[in-house]
Amino acid sequence: MELFTSLLFAASLLLGFLLGIVTGLIPGIHVNNTAALLLAMMPLFCSYGVPLLCIVIVILANAITHTFIDIIPAVLVGVPEPDTALGVLPGHSMTIEGRGFEAIRLSALGSAGGVIGSLLFILPLAWVFGEFYESLCGYMVWALVGLILVMILSERGSGVVREGSLAHLKYKAFAALVFLASGVLGSIAFASERVLNPPIEIGEGVSLLPVLSGLFGASTLIISMLSTGELPLQEETEYSLSPRRVVRGVFFGSAAGSLVAWFPGVSSAVATIIARLLIPHGEGESESEFIVSLSGANTSNAIFTLLALYVIGRARSGAMVAIDQILTMNRETMLLLFTVISLTALISYPATILIGRRALKLFAHLNYTRLSASVLTLLLSMVILFTGTTGLAIFATAIPIGMLPHYLGVRKSHLMGCILMPVTLYLIG
């Protein structure tokens, strides 16, 4: 009987792993969608005697695998999700330089390191938030305000040396403009969730699809098409990032991802912004280190949403909402689920590299301009199908806003105002 149960658990892990590949590779299909579907099918599973723990294992393995795989469409074709939107920038740039495989390897390394790094924070954060959660929540809005100010005030532009000592003030103003424009658009998108008129319903949380697709996806592709004739040969180069910087990237990403997982309305997208600020700018390998940090933040955040559910009883993601409705957590269950996380990461790391390598070989035979046009068409189709004409209007508005940083000479991370502003307003209200 124990052997049969073990095999059933292994099969559940494998199914979740395969679902994670699907959700990671196909933009618009998220872990929350599959979790909601599995939750709806729970009576059917129970009628066949499937243990509830198996359903939870599928959802968790799906969530962890997704954080490994979802960097591939972001790196290769510039298609963003909230968790990987900032990764589009250095990742897609490395692909344009013929280093797409290096970006994928760095991301896989960051996610694997995020699992290991999270282990350092489990006990101290479980104690801190278990004892002081309510008090800490009161400071979260001020932490976000501080984060916004640091983002804007740290902007120095790309031409300060040539333009004089006060030129950085102009770039700070540009950064504030980009942040406010994207923030207002994000707030409108969140408020429009209930009036979206999509031909195909895929559940809640789709309001950011047209925003991110326009700000980070379509705008990046259009600029690349204007400056790039064809996709260069993608070399299977080894990453040159030093071990010290890999460890630093993993540490910063894991720390950021593990901290934001406890607070309502704060996703791992905020963790990637924190990681972006922690990685020193101006260093030759800062973008490579940021990819490591971003992936570490996403994977760590997925892990700590599970820990938050156990310690404070609050579900911070759609996947955790489903798990909370299926199973009551205890110490033995948590130990088993952390084993599932470790095993899933163990197979997701080589799978990410293998799938990335195959995808790059496929892309080597494609015309870059035609590929970019096809991806733009895909983004447009997804926006129309999943968000309707309302989403289309948001998408069209987001594209020129997304191009502003390129022409104003400021960091594109200020576009994350589309998430930071609505979240901050939500916590204030």
C-alpha positions in Angstrom: 0.0 0.0 0.0 2.9 2.4 0.8 4.5 1.6 -2.5 1.2 2.4 -4.3 0.9 5.7 -2.4 4.4 6.6 -3.2 3.9 5.9 -6.9 0.7 8.0 -6.9 2.6 10.9 -5.3 5.3 10.6 -7.9 2.8 10.5 -10.7 1.2 13.7 -9.3 4.5 15.4 -9.2 5.2 14.5 -12.8 1.8 15.7 -13.9 2.3 19.0 -12.1 5.8 19.3 -13.7 4.3 18.8 -17.2 1.5 21.3 -16.5 4.2 23.8 -15.4 5.9 23.4 -18.7 2.7 24.2 -20.5 1.8 27.2 -18.4 5.4 28.5 -18.5 5.6 28.3 -22.3 2.2 29.5 -23.3 1.6 33.2 -22.5 -1.8 33.9 -20.9 -2.1 30.5 -19.3 -1.2 30.8 -15.7 -0.8 28.5 -12.7 -3.9 30.1 -11.2 -5.9 28.9 -14.1 -4.9 25.3 -13.8 -5.3 25.4 -10.0 -8.8 26.7 -10.4 -9.5 23.9 -12.9 -8.2 21.2 -10.6 -10.2 22.6 -7.7 -13.3 22.5 -9.8 -12.6 18.9 -10.7 -11.9 17.8 -7.1 -15.3 16.0 -6.7 -14.5 13.9 -9.8 -11.1 13.0 -8.5 -12.5 12.1 -5.1 -15.1 9.9 -6.7 -12.2 7.8 -8.1 -10.5 7.7 -4.7 -7.6 10.1 -5.6 -6.2 11.4 -2.3 -6.5 15.2 -1.8 -2.8 15.4 -1.2 -2.2 14.3 -4.8 -4.2 17.3 -6.1 -2.1 19.6 -3.9 1.1 18.1 -5.1 0.0 18.7 -8.7 -0.7 22.3 -8.0 2.5 22.9 -6.1 4.7 21.2 -8.7 3.0 23.2 -11.4 3.7 26.4 -9.6 7.4 25.7 -9.0 8.0 24.4 -12.6 6.3 27.5 -14.0 8.9 29.8 -12.3 11.7 27.9 -14.1 10.1 27.7 -17.5 8.4 31.1 -17.9 11.6 32.9 -18.6 11.9 31.2 -22.0 9.1 33.1 -23.9 10.3 36.3 -22.1 13.9 35.8 -23.3 13.2 34.5 -26.8 10.3 36.5 -28.0 9.8 39.2 -25.4 6.4 38.0 -24.2 6.0 39.1 -20.5 4.1 38.0 -17.5 3.9 40.0 -14.2 6.7 37.9 -12.7 9.0 38.1 -15.7 8.2 41.5 -17.2 11.5 43.1 -16.1 13.3 39.9 -17.3 12.2 40.8 -20.9 14.6 43.7 -21.0 18.1 42.1 -20.3 16.9 38.6 -21.5 15.6 39.7 -24.9 18.6 42.0 -25.3 21.0 39.1 -24.8 19.0 37.1 -27.4 19.5 40.0 -29.8 23.3 39.7 -29.1 23.2 36.0 -29.8 23.4 35.1 -26.0 19.9 33.8 -25.5 21.0 30.4 -24.3 23.2 32.1 -21.7 20.2 34.1 -20.4 18.2 30.8 -20.1 21.0 29.1 -18.2 21.4 32.0 -15.8 17.6 32.0 -15.2 17.6 28.3 -14.5 20.5 28.7 -12.1 18.7 31.6 -10.3 15.6 29.5 -9.9 17.5 26.5 -8.6 19.5 28.8 -6.3 16.2 30.4 -5.1 15.1 27.0 -3.8 18.3 26.6 -1.8 18.4 30.2 -0.7 14.9 30.0 0.6 16.0 27.4 3.1 18.1 30.1 4.8 15.0 32.3 5.4 12.4 29.7 6.4 12.9 29.5 10.1 13.7 33.2 10.8 10.8 34.6 8.7 8.4 32.0 10.0 9.1 33.2 13.5 9.1 36.9 12.6 5.8 36.9 10.7 4.3 34.4 13.0 4.8 36.8 15.9 4.6 40.3 14.3 2.6 39.8 11.1 -0.2 42.3 11.9 2.3 45.0 13.0 4.4 44.5 9.9 1.4 44.9 7.6 0.9 48.4 8.9 4.3 49.4 7.6 4.0 47.7 4.2 2.5 50.7 2.4 5.3 53.0 3.7 7.8 50.4 2.4 6.3 50.6 -1.0 6.3 54.4 -1.0 9.9 54.2 -0.1 10.6 51.8 -2.9 8.9 54.1 -5.4 11.0 57.0 -4.2 14.2 55.1 -4.4 13.4 53.9 -7.9 12.8 57.5 -9.1 15.5 59.3 -7.2 18.2 56.7 -8.2 17.6 57.4 -11.9 20.6 59.3 -13.4 19.9 58.7 -17.1 22.2 57.5 -19.8 23.8 60.8 -20.7 24.6 62.6 -17.4 28.3 62.8 -18.0 27.9 64.6 -21.3 25.1 66.9 -20.2 26.3 68.4 -17.0 26.0 68.0 -13.3 22.3 68.8 -13.1 21.2 66.6 -15.9 20.2 63.9 -13.5 17.3 66.1 -12.3 15.8 66.0 -15.8 16.1 62.2 -15.9 14.5 61.9 -12.4 11.6 64.0 -13.8 11.4 61.7 -16.8 11.4 58.7 -14.5 8.5 60.1 -12.5 6.6 60.8 -15.7 7.1 57.2 -16.9 6.1 55.8 -13.5 2.9 58.0 -13.3 1.9 57.2 -16.8 2.2 53.5 -16.4 0.7 53.7 -12.9 -2.4 55.4 -14.0 -2.8 52.9 -16.9 -2.3 50.0 -14.4 -4.9 51.5 -12.1 -7.4 51.9 -14.9 -6.7 48.3 -16.0 -7.4 46.9 -12.5 -10.6 49.0 -12.2 -11.7 47.7 -15.7 -11.5 44.0 -14.6 -15.3 43.8 -14.2 -16.1 45.5 -17.5 -13.8 43.4 -19.8 -15.8 41.8 -22.5 -13.6 38.9 -23.7 -14.9 36.3 -26.2 -13.1 33.7 -24.1 -13.2 33.7 -20.3 -10.0 32.5 -18.5 -10.8 33.6 -15.0 -9.8 36.6 -12.9 -6.5 38.4 -13.0 -6.4 39.0 -16.8 -6.5 42.8 -16.5 -2.7 43.0 -16.5 -2.4 41.1 -19.8 -3.0 44.1 -22.1 -0.9 46.4 -19.8 2.2 44.2 -19.6 1.9 43.0 -23.2 1.9 46.6 -24.4 4.4 48.1 -21.9 7.0 45.3 -22.1 6.1 43.0 -24.9 4.9 44.9 -28.0 7.0 48.1 -27.3 10.2 46.0 -26.9 9.5 44.1 -30.1 8.7 47.2 -32.1 11.9 48.9 -31.0 13.9 45.7 -31.7 12.4 45.4 -35.2 13.4 49.0 -35.9 17.0 48.4 -34.9 17.6 44.7 -35.7 17.6 43.2 -39.1 17.8 39.6 -38.2 18.2 37.4 -35.1 21.9 36.5 -34.8 23.2 32.9 -34.4 22.6 31.8 -30.8 25.8 30.4 -29.4 25.7 27.9 -26.6 28.1 30.0 -24.6 28.8 29.4 -20.9 27.9 32.2 -18.6 30.9 34.2 -17.4 29.3 35.5 -14.2 31.6 35.0 -11.2 30.5 32.6 -8.4 30.5 35.6 -6.0 28.0 37.5 -8.2 25.9 34.4 -8.7 25.6 33.9 -5.0 24.8 37.6 -4.5 22.1 37.5 -7.2 20.5 34.4 -5.6 20.7 35.9 -2.1 19.1 39.2 -3.1 16.4 37.5 -5.2 15.6 34.9 -2.5 15.4 37.6 0.1 13.1 39.8 -1.9 10.9 37.0 -3.0 10.6 35.6 0.5 9.7 38.9 2.1 6.9 40.1 -0.3 5.1 36.7 -0.2 3.6 37.5 3.2 1.7 40.7 2.3 -1.7 41.1 0.6 -1.8 42.4 -3.0 2.0 42.3 -3.3 3.2 39.9 -6.0 6.6 38.6 -6.9 6.7 41.4 -9.5 7.4 43.7 -6.6 10.2 41.4 -5.5 11.8 41.7 -8.9 11.8 45.5 -8.6 13.5 45.2 -5.2 16.0 42.8 -6.8 16.6 45.2 -9.7 17.4 48.0 -7.2 19.8 45.8 -5.1 21.9 44.8 -8.1 24.5 47.5 -8.7 24.1 49.3 -12.0 27.0 50.2 -14.3 28.9 47.0 -13.8 29.6 45.0 -16.9 27.7 41.9 -15.8 24.9 43.6 -13.8 22.2 42.5 -16.3 23.3 38.8 -16.1 23.3 39.0 -12.3 19.8 40.5 -12.4 18.4 37.6 -14.4 19.8 35.3 -11.7 18.2 37.5 -9.1 14.8 37.8 -10.8 14.4 34.1 -11.2 15.5 33.5 -7.7 12.9 36.0 -6.5 10.1 34.3 -8.5 10.9 30.8 -7.3 11.4 31.9 -3.7 8.1 33.8 -3.7 6.3 30.7 -4.9 7.8 28.7 -2.0 7.0 31.4 0.6 3.4 31.8 -0.4 3.1 28.1 0.8 4.9 28.9 4.1 2.7 32.0 4.6 -0.4 29.8 4.2 0.9 27.5 6.9 2.2 30.2 9.4 -0.4 33.0 9.2 -3.2 31.1 7.4 -3.4 33.6 4.5 -3.4 32.6 0.8 -1.3 35.0 -1.3 -1.8 33.5 -4.7 -4.5 31.7 -6.7 -2.6 28.4 -6.3 -2.5 28.8 -2.6 -6.2 29.7 -2.4 -6.9 26.4 -4.2 -4.6 24.4 -1.8 -6.2 26.1 1.2 -9.6 24.9 0.1 -8.4 21.4 -0.5 -6.2 20.6 2.5 -5.5 21.7 6.1 -1.8 22.1 6.6 0.2 20.5 9.4 3.9 19.9 10.0 4.0 16.5 8.4 2.3 17.8 5.3 4.6 20.8 5.0 7.7 18.5 5.2 6.2 16.4 2.4 5.4 19.5 0.3 8.9 20.9 0.7 10.3 17.5 -0.5 8.0 18.0 -3.5 9.4 21.4 -4.1 13.0 20.1 -4.0 12.3 17.2 -6.3 10.4 19.5 -8.7 13.3 21.9 -8.8 15.7 19.0 -9.4 14.0 18.0 -12.6 12.9 21.6 -13.7 16.5 22.8 -13.9 17.7 20.5 -16.7 14.3 20.7 -18.3 14.6 24.4 -18.6 18.0 24.2 -20.3 16.9 21.4 -22.6 13.7 23.2 -23.7 15.6 26.5 -24.1 18.2 24.8 -26.3 15.5 23.2 -28.5 13.6 26.5 -28.8 16.8 28.3 -29.8 17.5 25.8 -32.5 14.0 26.3 -33.8 14.4 30.1 -33.7 17.7 29.9 -35.7 15.7 29.0 -38.8 13.2 31.9 -38.5 13.4 35.4 -39.9 13.6 37.8 -36.9 11.3 40.5 -38.4 8.7 37.9 -39.4 9.0 36.3 -36.0 8.5 39.6 -34.2 5.5 40.4 -36.4 4.1 37.0 -35.6 4.6 37.5 -31.9 2.9 40.9 -32.1 0.0 39.3 -33.9 -0.1 36.7 -31.1 -0.1 39.4 -28.4 -2.9 41.3 -30.2 -4.9 38.1 -30.6 -4.5 37.2 -26.9 -5.6 40.6 -25.8 -8.7 40.6 -28.0 -9.6 37.0 -27.1 -9.0 37.3 -23.3 -9.9 40.9 -22.6 -12.0 42.1 -25.5 -12.2 45.6 -26.9 -11.6 47.2 -23.5 -8.3 45.3 -23.2 -7.5 46.3 -26.8 -7.8 50.0 -25.9 -5.5 49.5 -22.9 -3.0 47.6 -25.0 -2.9 50.3 -27.7 -2.3 53.0 -25.0 0.4 50.9 -23.3 2.6 50.6 -26.4 3.7 54.2 -26.7 4.1 54.5 -22.9 6.3 51.4 -23.0 8.5 53.1 -25.6 9.0 56.3 -23.5 12.0 55.0 -21.5 13.9 54.1 -24.6 13.5 57.6 -26.1 13.8 59.5 -22.7 16.9 57.6 -21.7 15.7 56.2 -18.4 15.4 52.7 -17.0 12.4 50.7 -18.2 11.8 49.4 -14.7 9.9 52.6 -14.0 7.1 51.0 -16.1 6.5 48.7 -13.1 4.5 51.6 -11.8 1.6 49.7 -13.5 1.7 47.3 -10.6 3.3 49.4 -7.8 0.8 52.3 -8.0 -2.4 50.2 -7.9 -0.9 48.0 -5.1 0.1 51.1 -3.0 -3.3 52.7 -3.5 -5.0 49.4 -2.5 -3.0 49.2 0.7 -3.8 52.8 1.5 -7.5 52.3 0.9 
